[in-house]
Amino acid sequence: MRISLLHLFGIITLSFVGTAAAASSFPVVKPDPQAIAAAAQWLTIVDGGNYAHSFEVLPARIRSSGEAGERNWVSFLRSRRAPLGRPLSRVFVKAQFSNTLAGSPDGNYEFLTYKTSFQRKAQAIEQVTLTKESGHWQVSGYHFR
């Protein structure tokens, strides 16, 4: 299934903005170690500035947007995340879980929150959204403030 550019914009908006607000209402849980590992691996990719690769490891549902989706994803990270610089520290804060997420299919969603200090932003909160659509955890959203 191909996702239209307008639908992709909705996914990217939800992935980067909406999940943080939505996750605040989900119960705090003990984090799944596999979710923690998947998030750490993905964050390493983003921290290294490998934004195109960070898109390649997203769930197929998001990648189905093709080159336009990848360009939007990379553009967003270059314009918003890159200016923060390298992370100096990242501390896990909490995990939350839900079987539903607005604008996404029902499934398993884990939201991991970190307190992060970047080169050019001393105090930030990062939230990584993971989904288990393919039998293993994959990052499907990323938000920071």
C-alpha positions in Angstrom: 0.0 0.0 0.0 1.3 3.4 -0.9 0.8 6.3 1.5 0.0 9.7 0.0 2.2 12.6 0.8 -0.6 14.2 2.8 -1.0 11.0 4.8 2.7 10.8 5.3 2.8 14.4 6.6 0.2 13.3 9.2 2.3 10.3 10.1 5.4 12.4 10.5 3.5 15.0 12.5 2.1 12.3 14.7 5.5 10.6 15.0 7.3 13.8 15.9 4.7 15.8 17.8 1.6 13.9 18.6 3.0 10.9 20.4 4.5 12.9 23.2 1.1 14.4 24.2 -0.7 11.1 23.7 1.8 9.1 25.7 1.3 11.3 28.8 -2.0 9.5 29.4 -0.6 6.0 29.1 0.4 3.9 32.1 4.0 3.8 33.2 5.4 0.2 32.8 8.6 -1.7 33.3 10.4 -1.1 30.0 10.8 -4.1 27.7 14.6 -4.7 27.4 14.2 -5.3 23.7 12.5 -2.0 23.2 15.3 -0.2 25.2 17.9 -1.9 22.9 16.0 -1.0 19.7 15.7 2.6 20.8 19.4 2.8 21.8 20.4 1.4 18.4 18.2 3.9 16.6 19.3 6.8 18.7 22.9 5.9 17.8 22.0 6.2 14.2 20.4 9.6 14.7 23.1 10.8 17.0 25.6 10.1 14.2 23.6 12.2 11.7 22.7 9.1 9.6 19.1 10.4 9.1 18.5 8.5 5.8 19.4 5.2 7.6 17.2 6.1 10.5 14.3 6.2 8.0 15.3 2.8 6.5 14.9 1.0 9.8 11.4 2.4 10.5 8.4 0.1 10.1 7.3 -0.8 6.5 4.1 1.1 7.0 6.0 4.3 7.3 8.7 3.5 4.8 6.0 2.8 2.2 5.8 6.5 1.6 8.9 6.1 -0.6 11.4 8.8 -1.5 9.1 11.7 -0.6 8.6 10.3 2.9 12.3 9.8 3.3 13.1 13.4 2.2 10.6 14.8 4.7 12.0 12.6 7.5 15.6 13.6 6.7 14.7 17.2 6.3 12.9 17.3 9.6 15.8 15.8 11.5 18.4 18.0 9.7 16.5 21.2 10.5 15.4 20.4 14.0 17.6 17.8 15.5 21.0 18.5 14.0 21.3 22.0 15.4 21.3 20.6 18.9 24.6 18.9 18.3 25.8 15.6 19.8 24.2 14.3 23.0 26.5 14.7 26.0 24.3 12.6 28.3 21.1 10.6 28.0 19.3 9.2 31.0 16.3 6.9 30.8 13.3 8.3 32.7 10.3 6.0 32.1 8.4 3.7 29.8 4.7 3.8 28.9 2.7 1.3 27.0 -0.5 1.3 24.9 -2.3 -0.9 22.4 -3.8 2.1 20.6 -2.4 5.3 19.2 -4.4 7.9 17.3 -3.8 7.7 13.6 -2.1 4.3 13.8 -3.3 0.7 13.7 -4.0 -1.0 17.0 -0.9 -2.9 18.2 1.9 -2.7 20.8 3.4 0.7 21.4 6.0 1.5 24.0 7.0 5.1 24.7 10.5 5.7 26.2 11.3 9.0 27.7 14.9 10.3 28.3 16.4 13.3 29.8 19.2 14.4 27.4 21.8 17.1 27.4 23.1 18.1 23.9 26.0 20.3 22.9 23.7 23.2 22.2 20.7 22.4 24.4 21.5 21.7 28.1 18.2 20.2 29.1 16.0 18.3 26.7 13.4 15.6 26.9 13.4 13.0 24.1 10.6 10.5 23.6 11.1 7.5 21.3 7.9 5.7 20.2 8.3 2.0 19.3 5.9 -0.4 17.7 6.0 -4.2 17.4 4.4 -4.5 14.0 6.9 -7.1 12.6 7.5 -9.2 15.6 10.3 -7.0 17.0 10.4 -3.5 18.3 11.0 -0.7 15.8 11.1 3.0 16.3 8.1 4.6 14.7 8.3 8.1 16.2 10.7 10.5 17.8 10.0 13.7 19.6 12.2 16.1 21.6 11.7 19.4 23.4 
